[in-house]
Amino acid sequence: MKTPNQYLLEARRCVDEFQQIELLTDLNWDEVEHLWYLSIRICNTNEERSVFLNSVWYVTFEDIFPAGKIKIFPAVNGGIIDTFYHQSNNGVISENGLWRRGDVCLKDPLEYMADINKEPSNFMDRIYWNIKRLLEWVDKAEKNCLVTNKDRFELPDIRESYNIDIIFNEDEISYMQWEDSGAKSGIVKLKYGGNRQYFVETFWSLKNNICVKNKWGGYVNGLNDDSITGIWIILDKIPVINIWQVPNTIAELKNILEQNGISWEKDIMQLFDRIRDGKRHPFLIGFPIPEKFFGENRNYHWWSWVLPVLSYGNKVHKGFRVAKKGWHLRDYDLLNKVKKLEWSYSHNWNQRQILNRGMFERDVVKKKYAIIGAGAIGAMISELLVRSGIYRLLIIDGDIISVGNLSRHTLTIKDTNHAKVIGLKKHLESINSHVHVEIVNEYLSYNNLDILTSCDVIIDCTAKDIVIDVLSKIKVEKTIFSVSVGFKAERLYFVYYKGKEFNETMFSQQIVELIEKDKQKMDIEQLPWDGVGCWNPVFPAMEYDMYMAASIAVEMITKLINNCSKRIYTCVFEKKYDRDGMLIGYEKICK
């Protein structure tokens, strides 16, 4: 017979310390879930008629205690049935039949970020801490204050069982489009992106009118035309039952639809008739959500479950002819009330959602950027811009990528012997599904200067005097940056100008002198060479040096774009070391 380890035996004694708790079942091993458990009853609460009074709970432990997770579940017999905020889907029963799957969230939101109010690691304190947090959760649930209007909105727990990703793009603009469309159901087209990802393209009404078209960048638009269709409905509120539980069965879903005035027989069956082709199709359910609990709705969210293969052709109910009635009756059997919904994964990939970990301010993001030079510094600056929200770029370069470039470039072996701009376009558009990258596979010259007309910001990363001269021919107001590094990337040269008369005079005399000093350090005998024979010497610098320089340049670029008062700004940064030769960082040496 399996026995608990000494740590668990000692730690479980803390249950006796709680006056509100009665121990019902001491430690037992569950062969189905492979967990240790004990059961408790909450015998005292603040509310006499509370659903939590005398409720039964199971506290579970992994066999590796004091390591492993501790979870607390409502009992099937004597436990709560509803699902509350900060609780998993409580409509699902464990395979052992003892408890429901609605474990309560006892963690502090800042625990994962900064180890604030985290669960103790000491084995004597872990069980006590979890039961104490359960009682605090119950107290808040009784007072209906598990969430407040200051809390960020969180969707209820959904049990995904079908492994595909439905990816959509909903924001405040599409929210208004939905409100204007007035449509409540229809057909949706999705584009397959590989990796089991399906990108929502277009929502159509039953009258074949476009309701909302999701806008994507070059990555999604460039996918092969391998699409699927699904059906969709929109509800006026989030589809939950039992307070905060996502429906798990057809019966529960029908109940929710009826509450929203939607008839399964009249409204849903006519959608099924659009997709009878012997394939499985997603069924999308949309609903409005706020940014914070109890706030105004800001955009639509979509859940998706995957239908079984519906009746079609001669697959009809027994005794019926090939017609809608025979299909519909057979579908009732396929989708009987106890059938579980196969929820798939769904994600809102709007620009704000993707970049909520760090995004430039709107004045920076909304502009179109031209990057002249797709070498190491240009590629790194481009990537840093894209990863922080820039979604419109023009990249200009006529060079190809060689294997020697890869030591400090963002591209890889598969891009060698191809144009740098082509590889960079694919790479940048694969980072963010909203990014559009235009490319010009030639060097900037006097003959193609007009390609910069549509750009708001121009960033020269070539360190070529000829490019400065070409840019001086622009006679309309532009924001122009020149970014380059010195020998071994020991210095970063940075020039900013906003106006109509950019030229070499923007470079101060001090910057020119420092650039000349860098050039004098370049001893041809010590420079690395690209290949064997009559080739060219190449610029020496480590990748981390280039990334550090690019990072500083991007921060300077964004700060200056936001600071509209400045017209000219130039500076030089130089790497500094301590007495032991350890890097301290960059220091501004002239301005």
Protein Blocks (a to p, Z undefined) as FASTA:
>chain_A
ZZddfklmmmmmmmmmpmkbccfbdcdddfklopacdddddfbdfbfklckgopacdddd
dfkbcgdjddddddfbhpafbdcehiacfkbccfklmacckdcdfbdfklmmnopaiacf
bfklmmmmmmmmmmmmmmmmmnopmbcfkbccdddddddfbdcdddddddfklmmmmmmn
opabdcdddddeejhiacdfbdcdfkopafbdcdddfklmmpccddcdddddddfbdcde
ehiaccfbfklmmmmmmmnopafklmmmmmmmmmggopacdddddddddfbehiacfbdc
ddddddddddehjlccehiacdfklmmmmmmmmmgfklccdddddddfbfklmmmnoccd
fklmmpccddehjafklmmmmmmmmmnopabdcdddfbdcdfklmmmpcbdfklgoiafk
lmmmmmmmmmpmkbccddddbdddfklmmmmmmpmbdcdfklpaklmmmmmmpcbdcddd
dddddehhlaccddddedjkdcfklpcfklmmmmmmmmmmmcfklpccededjddddddd
dfklmmmmmmmmmmmmmmmmmmmmbmbdcddddddddfkopafbdcdfbZZ
